[in-house]
């Protein structure tokens, strides 16, 4: 356990950030699953879901939850999948 005041604060901040990042990553995974299942089922709202997913990925990269290049790769692969 941390002994100094600053170390205790840093540990607390890390815990909060970890939970926030976990939430964002879970949301991204769920959006990707919905998009893939909508395409395979032939749903009508594919384009809307694609825009929503792309936006969420960009926001996660902007916040630093995922790396900028990881976000770019994910979006590229989603578009490739949707256009196939």
Backbone torsions as a table, in degrees:
resi	resn	phi	psi	omega
1	UNK	NA	150.7	-178.5
2	UNK	-68.9	142.9	-179.8
3	UNK	-103.0	-35.4	-177.9
4	UNK	-88.1	155.3	-178.8
5	UNK	-60.6	-43.5	-179.1
6	UNK	-66.3	-36.3	179.5
7	UNK	-69.0	-36.8	176.9
8	UNK	-64.4	-42.3	179.2
9	UNK	-64.1	-43.0	-179.5
10	UNK	-62.6	-40.3	178.5
11	UNK	-63.5	-40.9	179.1
12	UNK	-65.1	-43.0	178.6
13	UNK	-63.5	-41.4	-180.0
14	UNK	-62.0	-40.6	179.6
15	UNK	-62.8	-44.9	-179.8
16	UNK	-63.3	-44.9	-179.9
17	UNK	-65.1	-39.3	179.7
18	UNK	-60.7	-43.8	179.9
19	UNK	-67.2	-39.4	179.4
20	UNK	-65.5	-45.2	179.2
21	UNK	-62.3	-40.0	179.4
22	UNK	-61.4	-42.5	179.5
23	UNK	-62.7	-45.0	-178.9
24	UNK	-65.2	-43.2	-179.9
25	UNK	-63.9	-39.0	177.9
26	UNK	-63.6	-42.3	178.1
27	UNK	-61.1	-43.2	178.6
28	UNK	-60.7	-45.9	-179.7
29	UNK	-61.3	-42.1	-179.5
30	UNK	-65.6	-40.2	178.1
31	UNK	-63.9	-41.8	179.2
32	UNK	-63.6	-41.8	178.2
33	UNK	-62.6	-43.4	178.7
34	UNK	-61.1	-42.7	-178.9
35	UNK	-63.7	-45.9	-179.9
36	UNK	-64.5	-41.0	179.7
37	UNK	-70.3	-33.0	177.9
38	UNK	-66.8	-38.9	179.5
39	UNK	-67.7	-42.3	-178.6
40	UNK	-69.9	-31.4	179.1
41	UNK	-84.3	-11.2	-179.9
42	UNK	77.0	32.9	-179.4
43	UNK	-66.1	157.5	-177.6
44	UNK	-84.2	-23.5	-174.1
45	UNK	-92.8	28.3	-177.8
46	UNK	-63.3	-44.2	-176.9
47	UNK	-65.3	-40.8	178.7
48	UNK	-64.5	-43.9	177.9
49	UNK	-63.3	-37.4	178.8
50	UNK	-64.1	-44.6	178.1
51	UNK	-63.2	-42.1	-179.3
52	UNK	-64.4	-43.1	179.5
53	UNK	-66.2	-43.8	179.1
54	UNK	-60.5	-42.7	179.2
55	UNK	-62.6	-43.8	-179.5
56	UNK	-64.4	-38.5	178.9
57	UNK	-66.3	-43.4	177.7
58	UNK	-61.4	-42.0	179.8
59	UNK	-64.3	-40.4	179.3
60	UNK	-63.5	-39.1	178.5
61	UNK	-68.5	-38.8	-179.9
62	UNK	-64.0	-37.6	179.6
63	UNK	-78.8	-13.8	179.5
64	UNK	90.2	12.0	178.6
65	UNK	-70.7	-42.1	174.2
66	UNK	-124.9	158.9	-179.2
67	UNK	-71.1	152.4	-178.4
68	UNK	-59.2	-41.9	-178.9
69	UNK	-73.7	-30.3	175.3
70	UNK	-64.3	-42.0	178.6
71	UNK	-62.4	-44.6	179.7
72	UNK	-60.7	-43.3	180.0
73	UNK	-64.8	-42.6	179.5
74	UNK	-61.8	-45.0	-179.0
75	UNK	-64.8	-43.3	179.2
76	UNK	-59.3	-44.6	-179.0
77	UNK	-67.7	-35.2	177.6
78	UNK	-65.7	-43.5	179.1
79	UNK	-65.0	-40.1	178.1
80	UNK	-61.5	-42.2	178.7
81	UNK	-64.8	-43.2	-177.0
82	UNK	-69.1	-31.7	-178.1
83	UNK	-87.3	-8.6	-178.0
84	UNK	-74.6	NA	NA
